[in-house]
Amino acid sequence: MSKRVLYVIACGAPPARDVGRLVRLAQDSGWQVCVLVSPSGRRFADIPGLEEATGYPVRTEYKNPGEPDVLPPPDAVIVAPATVNTINKWAAGICDTLPLGILVEAIGKRLPIVAMPFTNREHAAHPAFPENIAKLRSWGVIVLFGPEVYPLHDPGPAAVTWTCSHGRRQPKPSMCGRWRPELRALIQRNDAARACLR
Ligand SMILES: Cc1cc2nc3c(=O)[nH]c(=O)nc-3n(C[C@H](O)[C@H](O)[C@H](O)COP(=O)(O)O)c2cc1C
C-alpha cells in the first residue's frame, strides 16, 4: 500500500533552517514527505538536504501550463514555520505564491492542516494576526500557537530550534473522523510542528 503524502511547507522565518527535523519525524511516522518552501523561506532552508531527505524537488514556484506535476497530491499539510505574512494572506485567500496556493486549496479540499506560526511579540500584536488565527481555526486548521506552544520573543534575532516535545494538545473532536490515524498520532504527540526558544 502506498504511503500517505504529507506536504511540509516552510515560510521565511528562522525555524525553516531546521525543518529537516520535522521531515524526519513525519517519515519516521510513516509519511511520504514533500517539502515546499516560500520564496523568502529559501534563504533559510537547506534545499539540497531536504531534496536528498525526501527524494523530491523542493518546490517554490507554480509550474508552467502543460508541465507535469512533480509531487504526488497531499493527504495532509503542515505549514511550519508559518510567517505572519503567510497567515494573514492565507486567511484572506491570497494565492500569490505556490505555498499559499497549496494552503488555500487545502482548506477548499478539507484536508487535515496543521499550522505553526512563528513570530515576535510585536508582529503578533497586530490585530489582524489573532483575528486570522481565529478564522483559520474556525475553518478546521489546527493552529499551534500560544504560550503553551512557545513564548513569544522580542523583535530581533532569536535562537530557535525544533524540539521533539511531547505536548498534550488534543485535536478538535470534529476533526478526528477525517484525520488519518498517523497524522492524528503525530499531532497528539505534538512532534509534528512545535518549536521552542532556548
Ligand atoms: C532574518 C529574518 C528573520 C525573519 N523572521 C521572521 C519571523 O520569525 N516571523 C515572521 O513572521 N517573519 C519573519 N521574517 C519576515 C518574513 O521573512 C517576511 O515577512 C516574508 O515576506 C515572508 O514571506 P513568506 O510568508 O512568503 O514566507 C523574517 C525575515 C528575515 C530576513
The ligand as a Tripos MOL2 file, in Angstrom:
@<TRIPOS>MOLECULE
LIG
   31    33     1     0     0
SMALL
NO_CHARGES

@<TRIPOS>ATOM
      1 C1         16.2810   37.2400    9.2190 C.3       1 LIG1
      2 C2         14.7730   37.3070    9.0920 C.ar      1 LIG1
      3 C3         14.0010   36.7400   10.0660 C.ar      1 LIG1
      4 C4         12.6090   36.7860    9.9720 C.ar      1 LIG1
      5 N1         11.8660   36.1970   10.9440 N.ar      1 LIG1
      6 C5         10.5230   36.1900   10.8130 C.ar      1 LIG1
      7 C6          9.7410   35.5080   11.7910 C.ar      1 LIG1
      8 O1         10.2440   34.9120   12.7570 O.2       1 LIG1
      9 N2          8.4050   35.5290   11.6430 N.ar      1 LIG1
     10 C7          7.7900   36.1710   10.5990 C.ar      1 LIG1
     11 O2          6.5530   36.1270   10.5340 O.2       1 LIG1
     12 N3          8.5100   36.8040    9.6440 N.ar      1 LIG1
     13 C8          9.8510   36.8410    9.7370 C.ar      1 LIG1
     14 N4         10.5870   37.4690    8.7870 N.ar      1 LIG1
     15 C9          9.9080   38.2250    7.7240 C.3       1 LIG1
     16 C10         9.4160   37.3310    6.5780 C.3       1 LIG1
     17 O3         10.5100   36.6100    6.0240 O.3       1 LIG1
     18 C11         8.7540   38.2190    5.5140 C.3       1 LIG1
     19 O4          7.5390   38.7690    6.0360 O.3       1 LIG1
     20 C12         8.4560   37.4720    4.2290 C.3       1 LIG1
     21 O5          7.7880   38.3300    3.3280 O.3       1 LIG1
     22 C13         7.5990   36.2620    4.4960 C.3       1 LIG1
     23 O6          7.2700   35.6490    3.2630 O.3       1 LIG1
     24 P1          6.5250   34.2200    3.2680 P.3       1 LIG1
     25 O7          5.3230   34.3620    4.1570 O.co2     1 LIG1
     26 O8          6.1180   34.0170    1.8330 O.co2     1 LIG1
     27 O9          7.4910   33.2240    3.7490 O.co2     1 LIG1
     28 C14        11.9800   37.4230    8.8600 C.ar      1 LIG1
     29 C15        12.7850   37.9780    7.8570 C.ar      1 LIG1
     30 C16        14.1620   37.9170    7.9610 C.ar      1 LIG1
     31 C17        15.0040   38.4810    6.8540 C.3       1 LIG1
@<TRIPOS>BOND
     1     1     2 1
     2     2     3 ar
     3     2    30 ar
     4     3     4 ar
     5     4     5 ar
     6     4    28 ar
     7     5     6 ar
     8     6     7 ar
     9     6    13 1
    10     7     8 2
    11     7     9 ar
    12     9    10 ar
    13    10    11 2
    14    10    12 ar
    15    12    13 ar
    16    13    14 ar
    17    14    15 1
    18    14    28 ar
    19    15    16 1
    20    16    17 1
    21    16    18 1
    22    18    19 1
    23    18    20 1
    24    20    21 1
    25    20    22 1
    26    22    23 1
    27    23    24 1
    28    24    25 2
    29    24    26 1
    30    24    27 1
    31    28    29 ar
    32    29    30 ar
    33    30    31 1
@<TRIPOS>SUBSTRUCTURE
     1 LIG1         1 GROUP 0 **** ****
